[in-house]
């Protein structure tokens, strides 16, 4: 019996992964559309629509879907631990799986898009794999300590950005030169020019991501393992107290203060630093609210077209994440349609539903004929070192059978 048959997928988790993967594109679109996504004069412009779009992303997107993915990755880590522990293959097989994911992230970051998050998540998963089987008290002490330090660190960085004169951080001649090379490569250069620049910017991005978000994301992975152990997202109706707790925490410490801060920050010159504080302080709680609310809505109900489409996207989450990068590269980079730095922020957001449509239609078509996404198949084949069926068997009685 194949591993696919031994481990049936939970539709709730797949729907949540689908929402997170589609939502993360809204947060990432600035990195594709602009050579400097933090330059509000370029990205947001001065129109009412641009300011409204900035407000929506500050209040409901930035840091929310990345936190959702981190928590869901933690849920998946626990499920992997449970199944592999039962088979006696934990942790060796899982760490090989994570190593391959890290290699996929390296290829993605160097050859497609420097903003890759797979390598970072693989690194965090490797660390958390040493904690998932420890006593719960140990895990809580580690998570609490990391969360406290991460909050202080994030608030300190945001405060430093607030007190720093505009543009001072980019006054270093070396940094100015790097940013100029980046802008020229992506707006006028060839693919080889962009490849050369990515070999510089991708490592820099990974280091900055680890420094800014490493402690907080590690905490979210641990929270995800606890949520996975509880089963609340897989069967919300069986865990009403846990569900109410997630929703209550998400609204009180995420949604309400996050929306209020975004209302204050939108359109202000210091909004980038306030956005960072919003992400670090309120984003994880708001992600808990999103997860619990969506799981409660879809749990036990017949899947309509929207929910089924989200489930299919979630089943191919890794493939769709990489596909988003490929599509956006074609749309924005100079070797494609050359749209980089030619749109306002609100116009760039209009590209997002087009990419979503490709994700959804491709996922539904592909999974009609295959058991899993193409990248997921390669990942499992290399990681588990076993023959995994890709083509879906023909229905009994068909000419092929």
C-alpha positions in Angstrom: 0.0 0.0 0.0 1.4 3.4 -0.9 2.1 6.2 1.5 -0.7 8.2 -0.2 -3.2 5.5 0.8 -1.8 5.2 4.3 -2.2 8.9 5.0 -5.6 10.3 3.9 -5.6 14.1 3.7 -7.8 16.2 5.8 -9.9 18.6 3.6 -9.9 21.3 6.3 -6.1 21.5 6.4 -5.9 21.5 2.6 -8.4 24.4 2.4 -6.5 26.4 4.9 -3.2 25.8 3.0 -5.0 26.9 -0.2 -6.1 30.2 1.5 -2.6 30.8 2.9 -0.9 30.2 -0.5 -3.3 32.5 -2.4 -3.1 35.1 0.4 0.7 35.1 0.5 0.8 36.4 -3.1 -1.0 39.6 -2.0 1.9 40.2 0.4 4.5 39.3 -2.1 3.3 41.2 -5.1 5.2 44.3 -4.2 8.5 42.4 -4.4 7.7 41.4 -7.9 6.2 44.7 -9.1 8.7 47.2 -7.7 12.4 47.5 -7.5 12.0 49.0 -4.1 8.7 47.7 -2.5 9.3 49.9 0.6 9.3 53.1 -1.4 5.8 54.3 -0.7 6.0 57.1 -3.3 6.6 54.5 -6.0 4.3 51.7 -4.8 1.4 53.5 -3.2 1.4 56.7 -5.2 -1.0 59.4 -4.2 -4.4 58.3 -5.4 -7.3 57.3 -3.2 -7.3 53.7 -4.5 -3.6 53.3 -3.8 -4.0 54.5 -0.2 -7.0 52.2 0.3 -5.0 49.3 -1.1 -2.2 50.1 1.3 -4.6 50.2 4.2 -6.1 46.8 3.3 -2.7 45.1 3.1 -1.5 46.7 6.3 -4.7 45.7 8.2 -5.5 42.2 6.8 -2.5 40.9 4.8 1.0 41.8 5.9 2.4 39.2 8.3 -1.0 37.4 8.5 -0.6 34.8 5.7 3.1 34.2 6.4 2.0 33.5 10.0 -0.7 31.2 8.7 1.8 29.2 6.6 4.2 29.0 9.6 1.4 27.6 11.9 0.2 25.2 9.2 3.8 24.1 8.6 4.0 23.3 12.3 0.7 21.3 12.1 2.2 19.3 9.2 5.4 18.8 11.2 3.5 17.2 14.0 1.5 15.0 11.6 4.8 13.9 10.1 6.2 13.2 13.5 3.2 11.2 14.5 3.2 9.0 11.4 7.0 8.5 11.2 7.3 7.9 15.0 4.8 5.1 14.6 6.9 3.6 11.7 10.1 4.1 13.6 11.6 6.4 11.0 11.6 9.6 13.0 13.6 11.9 12.8 16.0 10.7 10.1 13.5 10.5 7.3 11.9 13.8 8.2 15.2 15.7 8.3 16.1 14.3 4.9 12.7 15.6 3.7 13.5 19.1 5.1 17.0 19.1 3.5 15.4 18.5 0.1 12.9 21.3 0.8 15.8 23.6 1.6 17.5 22.7 -1.7 14.2 23.5 -3.5 14.2 26.8 -1.8 17.8 27.5 -2.8 17.0 26.8 -6.4 13.8 28.9 -6.2 15.7 31.9 -4.6 18.7 31.8 -6.9 17.1 31.0 -10.3 13.5 32.5 -10.0 12.8 34.9 -7.2 15.1 36.2 -4.4 12.3 36.4 -1.9 12.0 32.7 -1.4 10.7 31.5 2.0 11.1 27.8 1.6 14.7 27.7 2.7 13.9 29.8 5.8 11.0 27.5 6.7 13.1 24.4 6.2 15.7 25.8 8.5 13.1 26.5 11.2 11.5 23.1 10.7 14.9 21.4 11.2 15.3 23.3 14.6 11.7 22.5 15.7 12.2 18.8 14.9 14.5 18.6 17.9 11.7 20.0 20.1 8.5 18.3 18.9 9.1 15.1 21.0 10.2 17.0 24.2 8.0 17.4 27.3 5.2 19.9 26.8 6.6 22.1 29.7 9.9 22.3 27.9 8.2 23.3 24.6 6.1 26.0 26.3 9.1 27.5 28.1 11.1 27.6 24.8 8.1 29.0 22.9 7.4 31.6 25.5 11.0 32.8 25.7 11.3 33.0 22.0 8.0 34.9 21.6 9.0 37.4 24.3 12.5 38.0 22.7 11.0 38.2 19.2 8.4 40.8 20.3 11.1 42.9 21.9 13.4 42.5 18.9 10.7 43.4 16.4 9.5 46.4 18.4 13.1 47.6 18.7 13.7 47.4 15.0 10.4 49.2 14.3 11.3 51.9 16.8 14.8 52.3 15.2 13.1 52.7 11.8 10.8 55.4 13.2 13.7 57.4 14.6 15.9 57.1 11.5 15.7 59.9 9.0 14.1 58.9 5.7 16.5 57.2 3.3 19.4 57.2 5.8 19.5 53.4 5.9 20.2 53.4 2.1 22.9 56.1 2.2 25.8 53.6 2.3 27.5 53.7 -1.2 27.8 49.9 -1.3 24.1 49.5 -0.6 23.2 52.2 -3.1 25.3 50.4 -5.7 23.6 47.1 -5.0 20.1 48.6 -5.3 21.0 50.3 -8.5 22.3 47.0 -10.0 19.1 45.3 -8.8 16.9 47.9 -10.5 18.8 47.9 -13.8 18.9 44.1 -13.9 15.2 43.6 -13.4 13.9 46.5 -15.5 16.4 46.4 -18.4 18.7 43.4 -18.0 18.7 39.9 -19.3 17.9 36.8 -17.3 21.7 36.3 -16.8 22.0 39.8 -15.4 19.2 39.0 -13.0 20.8 35.7 -12.1 24.0 37.5 -11.2 22.2 39.9 -9.0 20.2 37.2 -7.3 23.4 35.4 -6.2 24.0 38.5 -4.1 20.5 39.5 -3.0 19.1 36.0 -2.2 21.7 35.3 0.6 21.1 38.9 1.9 17.4 38.4 2.0 17.7 35.0 3.8 20.0 36.6 6.5 17.6 39.5 7.0 14.6 37.2 7.2 16.3 35.0 9.8 17.3 38.0 11.9 13.9 39.7 11.7 11.6 36.8 11.9 13.5 33.7 12.9 12.5 33.7 16.6 8.9 34.6 16.0 8.4 32.0 13.2 10.0 29.3 15.4 7.4 30.1 18.0 4.6 29.8 15.4 5.9 26.4 14.3 5.8 25.2 17.9 2.2 26.6 18.2 1.4 24.8 15.0 2.6 21.5 16.5 0.3 22.0 19.5 -2.6 22.8 17.2 -1.8 19.7 15.2 -1.7 17.6 18.4 -5.1 18.9 19.5 -6.8 18.3 16.2 -8.8 21.5 16.4 -8.3 22.5 12.8 -9.0 19.0 11.5 -12.3 18.6 13.5 -13.3 21.9 14.9 -16.7 20.6 16.0 -15.0 18.3 18.4 -13.0 21.0 20.1 -15.3 24.0 20.7 -13.4 25.4 23.6 -10.1 25.4 21.7 -11.8 27.0 18.7 -13.4 29.7 20.8 -10.0 30.4 22.4 -8.3 30.8 19.0 -11.0 33.1 17.8 -11.0 35.2 21.0 -7.3 35.6 21.1 -7.2 36.4 17.4 -9.9 39.1 17.6 -8.7 40.7 20.9 -4.9 40.7 20.2 -4.8 40.6 16.4 -7.8 41.8 14.4 -8.9 44.8 16.5 -5.5 46.3 17.3 -4.1 45.5 13.9 -7.0 47.2 12.1 -6.7 50.3 14.4 -3.0 50.6 13.8 -3.4 50.2 10.1 -6.0 52.9 10.1 -3.6 55.2 11.7 -0.6 54.2 9.6 -2.0 54.1 6.1 -0.8 57.1 4.1 1.8 58.2 6.6 5.5 58.3 5.7 6.4 56.1 8.7 3.9 53.3 7.6 6.7 50.9 6.7 8.0 50.8 10.3 4.5 50.7 11.7 3.7 47.9 9.4 6.6 45.9 10.7 5.4 46.5 14.3 1.9 45.5 13.2 3.2 42.2 11.6 5.3 41.2 14.6 2.8 42.2 17.4 -0.6 41.5 15.8 -0.1 39.4 12.7 0.3 36.0 14.5 -2.9 36.5 16.5 -4.8 37.5 13.4 -3.5 34.4 11.7 -5.0 32.3 14.5 -8.3 34.0 13.9 -8.2 33.3 10.2 -7.4 29.7 10.7 -10.1 29.1 13.3 -12.8 31.0 11.5 -12.2 29.4 8.1 -11.9 25.9 9.7 -15.2 26.4 11.5 -17.0 27.6 8.4 -15.9 24.7 6.1 -16.0 21.9 8.7 -18.4 19.1 7.9 -20.1 21.1 5.1 -20.4 19.9 1.5 -17.6 21.5 -0.6 -18.9 24.0 -3.1 -16.8 25.1 -6.1 -14.9 27.7 -4.0 -14.0 25.4 -1.1 -13.1 22.6 -3.5 -10.9 24.9 -5.5 -9.1 26.0 -2.3 -8.7 22.4 -1.3 -7.1 21.5 -4.6 -4.8 24.5 -4.4 -3.8 23.5 -0.9 -3.1 19.9 -2.0 -0.5 21.4 -4.4 0.7 24.2 -2.1 4.4 23.8 -2.9 3.8 23.6 -6.7 1.4 26.6 -6.6 3.9 28.7 -4.5 6.6 28.2 -7.1 4.1 28.7 -9.9 3.2 32.1 -8.6 6.9 33.1 -8.8 7.2 31.9 -12.4 4.1 33.7 -13.5 5.0 37.0 -11.8 8.5 36.8 -13.2 7.0 36.6 -16.7 4.7 39.5 -16.0 7.1 41.9 -14.3 10.7 41.1 -15.2 12.5 42.7 -18.2 12.8 39.4 -20.1 9.0 39.1 -19.9 6.3 41.7 -20.2 8.5 44.3 -18.4 5.8 45.6 -16.0 8.1 46.2 -13.1 7.9 49.8 -11.8 5.2 50.7 -14.3 2.2 50.2 -12.1 0.9 51.8 -9.0 0.3 49.6 -5.9 -3.5 49.3 -6.5 -2.8 48.3 -10.2 -0.3 45.7 -9.2 -2.9 44.1 -6.9 -5.1 43.6 -9.9 -2.6 41.1 -11.2 -3.2 38.9 -8.1 -6.6 37.5 -9.1 -5.2 36.6 -12.5 -2.5 34.5 -10.9 -5.0 33.0 -8.5 -7.1 31.9 -11.5 -4.1 30.1 -13.0 -3.4 28.4 -9.6 -7.0 27.3 -9.3 -7.5 26.1 -12.9 -4.2 24.3 -13.1 -4.7 22.6 -9.7 -8.2 21.4 -10.6 -7.0 20.1 -14.0 -3.8 18.5 -12.7 -5.4 16.7 -9.8 -8.1 15.2 -12.1 -5.4 13.1 -13.6 -2.7 12.9 -10.9 -2.5 12.0 -7.2 -0.5 15.0 -6.2 1.3 18.1 -7.5 4.4 17.6 -9.7 6.8 19.3 -7.2 5.2 17.4 -4.3 5.7 14.1 -6.2 9.4 14.9 -6.7 9.8 16.0 -3.1 8.2 12.8 -1.7 10.0 10.6 -4.2 13.4 11.9 -3.3 12.7 12.2 0.5 11.0 8.9 1.2 13.0 6.9 -1.4 10.0 4.9 -2.5 7.9 4.5 -5.6 5.0 7.0 -5.3 2.3 6.8 -8.0 1.8 10.1 -9.8 -0.9 9.2 -12.4 -4.3 8.6 -11.1 -5.6 5.1 -11.9 -8.2 5.0 -14.7 -11.7 4.3 -13.6 -12.8 0.7 -13.7 -14.4 -0.2 -17.0 -12.7 2.6 -19.0 -11.0 1.6 -22.3 -7.5 2.2 -20.7 -8.3 -0.3 -17.9 
